[in-house]
Amino acid sequence: MRYRTRSLAWHGQAFRFDQIKLPPQRFQDCTWAVSRQGEFIGTMNCAEEITTSEFDHRCNQWLAELFQEAKPTA
């Protein structure tokens, strides 16, 4: 993915993904800092060579998994 910053809307909320510059890794994954309204909420790993569309899909999956885990169970 050629962008180093990407913003997405998910369920009406804006999320920002900023690539974190780390030393070269053994695998070609990039690490992204994820924030909402300026507050850091986590990191996401993603392959560097994916398309923008694939990246957006990965971001949506990551957010769905994060908020699914945060739901209280009855």
MDAnalysis code that builds the backbone (N, CA, C; Angstrom):
import MDAnalysis as mda
import numpy as np

u = mda.Universe.empty(222, n_residues=74, atom_resindex=np.repeat(np.arange(74), 3), trajectory=True)
u.add_TopologyAttr("name", ["N", "CA", "C"] * 74)
u.add_TopologyAttr("resid", np.arange(1, 75))
u.add_TopologyAttr("resname", ["MET", "ARG", "TYR", "ARG", "THR", "ARG", "SER", "LEU", "ALA", "TRP", "HIS", "GLY", "GLN", "ALA", "PHE", "ARG", "PHE", "ASP", "GLN", "ILE", "LYS", "LEU", "PRO", "PRO", "GLN", "ARG", "PHE", "GLN", "ASP", "CYS", "THR", "TRP", "ALA", "VAL", "SER", "ARG", "GLN", "GLY", "GLU", "PHE", "ILE", "GLY", "THR", "MET", "ASN", "CYS", "ALA", "GLU", "GLU", "ILE", "THR", "THR", "SER", "GLU", "PHE", "ASP", "HIS", "ARG", "CYS", "ASN", "GLN", "TRP", "LEU", "ALA", "GLU", "LEU", "PHE", "GLN", "GLU", "ALA", "LYS", "PRO", "THR", "ALA"])
u.atoms.positions = np.array([
    [0.821, -1.164, 0.000],
    [0.000, 0.000, 0.000],
    [0.874, 1.240, 0.000],
    [0.582, 2.166, -0.829],
    [1.480, 3.318, -0.989],
    [1.238, 4.429, 0.024],
    [0.068, 4.466, 0.656],
    [-0.220, 5.510, 1.634],
    [0.435, 5.190, 2.967],
    [0.765, 6.208, 3.716],
    [1.329, 6.033, 5.054],
    [0.330, 6.460, 6.124],
    [-0.745, 7.116, 5.692],
    [-1.852, 7.505, 6.562],
    [-3.133, 7.236, 5.805],
    [-4.102, 6.684, 6.503],
    [-5.382, 6.367, 5.860],
    [-6.483, 6.601, 6.880],
    [-7.565, 7.229, 6.453],
    [-8.725, 7.441, 7.314],
    [-9.909, 6.676, 6.763],
    [-10.688, 6.087, 7.666],
    [-11.862, 5.311, 7.282],
    [-13.015, 5.654, 8.210],
    [-14.212, 5.539, 7.684],
    [-15.411, 5.623, 8.522],
    [-15.896, 4.207, 8.763],
    [-16.202, 3.895, 10.010],
    [-16.726, 2.584, 10.372],
    [-17.857, 2.806, 11.363],
    [-19.054, 2.393, 11.009],
    [-20.249, 2.582, 11.830],
    [-20.411, 4.041, 12.256],
    [-20.182, 4.939, 11.316],
    [-20.379, 6.364, 11.558],
    [-19.284, 7.059, 12.341],
    [-18.204, 6.362, 12.635],
    [-17.091, 6.959, 13.373],
    [-15.855, 6.999, 12.482],
    [-15.060, 8.028, 12.650],
    [-13.837, 8.186, 11.861],
    [-12.667, 7.539, 12.595],
    [-11.891, 6.751, 11.854],
    [-10.688, 6.112, 12.394],
    [-9.511, 6.475, 11.504],
    [-8.363, 6.643, 12.129],
    [-7.145, 6.997, 11.402],
    [-6.118, 5.892, 11.603],
    [-5.473, 5.513, 10.501],
    [-4.434, 4.486, 10.498],
    [-3.142, 5.143, 10.032],
    [-2.126, 5.151, 10.885],
    [-0.824, 5.747, 10.562],
    [0.243, 4.666, 10.605],
    [0.978, 4.531, 9.506],
    [2.032, 3.518, 9.478],
    [3.152, 3.905, 10.434],
    [3.590, 2.949, 11.216],
    [4.677, 3.154, 12.171],
    [5.969, 2.703, 11.497],
    [6.960, 3.549, 11.514],
    [8.259, 3.190, 10.933],
    [9.046, 2.369, 11.940],
    [9.259, 1.112, 11.598],
    [10.030, 0.198, 12.435],
    [11.229, -0.298, 11.643],
    [12.247, -0.816, 12.315],
    [13.371, -1.402, 11.579],
    [12.866, -2.525, 10.679],
    [13.579, -2.817, 9.609],
    [13.153, -3.897, 8.711],
    [12.890, -5.182, 9.493],
    [11.800, -5.828, 9.129],
    [11.406, -7.052, 9.813],
    [11.657, -8.253, 8.913],
    [11.659, -9.393, 9.525],
    [11.882, -10.625, 8.771],
    [10.760, -10.851, 7.761],
    [9.542, -10.529, 8.162],
    [8.387, -10.667, 7.287],
    [8.007, -9.283, 6.784],
    [7.337, -9.203, 5.670],
    [7.031, -7.926, 5.031],
    [5.726, -7.310, 5.542],
    [5.449, -7.404, 6.826],
    [4.275, -6.769, 7.402],
    [4.618, -5.370, 7.875],
    [3.647, -4.486, 7.774],
    [3.771, -3.136, 8.306],
    [2.902, -3.044, 9.552],
    [3.289, -2.186, 10.450],
    [2.499, -1.956, 11.656],
    [1.858, -0.589, 11.552],
    [0.575, -0.534, 11.885],
    [-0.209, 0.693, 11.801],
    [-0.749, 1.055, 13.170],
    [-0.599, 2.311, 13.570],
    [-1.225, 2.819, 14.789],
    [-2.635, 3.251, 14.431],
    [-3.602, 2.836, 15.231],
    [-5.002, 3.127, 14.961],
    [-5.519, 4.067, 16.042],
    [-6.188, 5.143, 15.615],
    [-6.734, 6.099, 16.578],
    [-8.146, 6.514, 16.177],
    [-8.872, 6.978, 17.185],
    [-10.219, 7.498, 16.981],
    [-10.299, 8.789, 17.774],
    [-10.662, 9.863, 17.115],
    [-10.752, 11.195, 17.730],
    [-9.450, 11.549, 18.461],
    [-8.322, 11.190, 17.855],
    [-7.016, 11.519, 18.407],
    [-6.540, 10.594, 19.510],
    [-7.345, 9.609, 19.895],
    [-6.977, 8.681, 20.965],
    [-6.494, 7.364, 20.360],
    [-5.311, 6.941, 20.760],
    [-4.743, 5.678, 20.300],
    [-5.591, 4.523, 20.822],
    [-5.963, 3.587, 19.925],
    [-6.762, 2.438, 20.373],
    [-6.088, 1.099, 20.094],
    [-5.004, 1.068, 19.321],
    [-4.325, -0.197, 19.084],
    [-3.422, -0.166, 17.874],
    [-2.815, -1.321, 17.591],
    [-1.977, -1.454, 16.402],
    [-2.499, -2.599, 15.554],
    [-2.311, -2.460, 14.262],
    [-2.735, -3.468, 13.305],
    [-1.551, -3.799, 12.413],
    [-1.312, -5.084, 12.185],
    [-0.286, -5.510, 11.240],
    [-0.952, -5.845, 9.920],
    [-0.275, -5.533, 8.842],
    [-0.835, -5.763, 7.515],
    [0.314, -5.869, 6.514],
    [0.152, -6.758, 5.544],
    [1.171, -6.907, 4.508],
    [1.333, -5.602, 3.741],
    [2.555, -5.250, 3.418],
    [2.837, -3.982, 2.754],
    [2.391, -3.957, 1.299],
    [2.388, -5.096, 0.631],
    [2.153, -5.107, -0.813],
    [0.684, -5.195, -1.212],
    [-0.268, -5.037, -0.288],
    [-1.683, -5.143, -0.654],
    [-2.183, -3.848, -1.308],
    [-3.313, -3.953, -1.998],
    [-3.910, -2.782, -2.646],
    [-4.642, -1.934, -1.607],
    [-5.003, -0.723, -2.000],
    [-5.748, 0.166, -1.110],
    [-7.088, -0.459, -0.737],
    [-7.758, -1.064, -1.691],
    [-9.041, -1.716, -1.427],
    [-8.880, -2.862, -0.431],
    [-7.847, -3.671, -0.599],
    [-7.583, -4.766, 0.334],
    [-7.244, -4.231, 1.724],
    [-6.508, -3.124, 1.762],
    [-6.165, -2.513, 3.040],
    [-7.427, -2.036, 3.759],
    [-8.318, -1.370, 3.031],
    [-9.566, -0.896, 3.633],
    [-10.373, -2.076, 4.186],
    [-10.417, -3.176, 3.444],
    [-11.119, -4.374, 3.912],
    [-10.477, -4.906, 5.192],
    [-9.151, -4.958, 5.211],
    [-8.425, -5.426, 6.403],
    [-8.713, -4.524, 7.595],
    [-8.758, -3.217, 7.379],
    [-9.066, -2.271, 8.460],
    [-10.460, -2.522, 9.017],
    [-11.425, -2.713, 8.135],
    [-12.793, -2.982, 8.576],
    [-12.870, -4.277, 9.379],
    [-12.160, -5.303, 8.947],
    [-12.113, -6.567, 9.691],
    [-11.509, -6.355, 11.073],
    [-10.410, -5.605, 11.121],
    [-9.719, -5.362, 12.376],
    [-10.641, -4.636, 13.350],
    [-11.328, -3.604, 12.866],
    [-12.246, -2.848, 13.723],
    [-13.397, -3.733, 14.196],
    [-13.959, -4.542, 13.317],
    [-15.056, -5.440, 13.693],
    [-14.604, -6.412, 14.786],
    [-13.404, -6.969, 14.636],
    [-12.874, -7.887, 15.640],
    [-12.630, -7.172, 16.964],
    [-12.083, -5.982, 16.911],
    [-11.798, -5.217, 18.125],
    [-13.083, -4.926, 18.885],
    [-14.095, -4.436, 18.210],
    [-15.313, -4.050, 18.909],
    [-16.188, -5.245, 19.234],
    [-16.046, -6.347, 18.535],
    [-16.749, -7.576, 18.898],
    [-16.233, -8.068, 20.247],
    [-14.915, -8.017, 20.425],
    [-14.309, -8.449, 21.682],
    [-14.695, -7.543, 22.832],
    [-14.965, -6.269, 22.545],
    [-15.271, -5.302, 23.586],
    [-16.729, -5.371, 24.055],
    [-17.595, -6.086, 23.319],
    [-18.998, -6.183, 23.706],
    [-19.149, -7.010, 24.980],
    [-19.941, -6.502, 25.911],
    [-20.183, -7.309, 27.122],
    [-21.076, -8.510, 26.780],
    [-20.811, -9.606, 27.428],
    [-21.632, -10.801, 27.206],
    [-22.643, -10.931, 28.329],
    [-23.794, -11.464, 27.995],
    [-24.857, -11.593, 29.000],
    [-24.739, -12.882, 29.775],
])
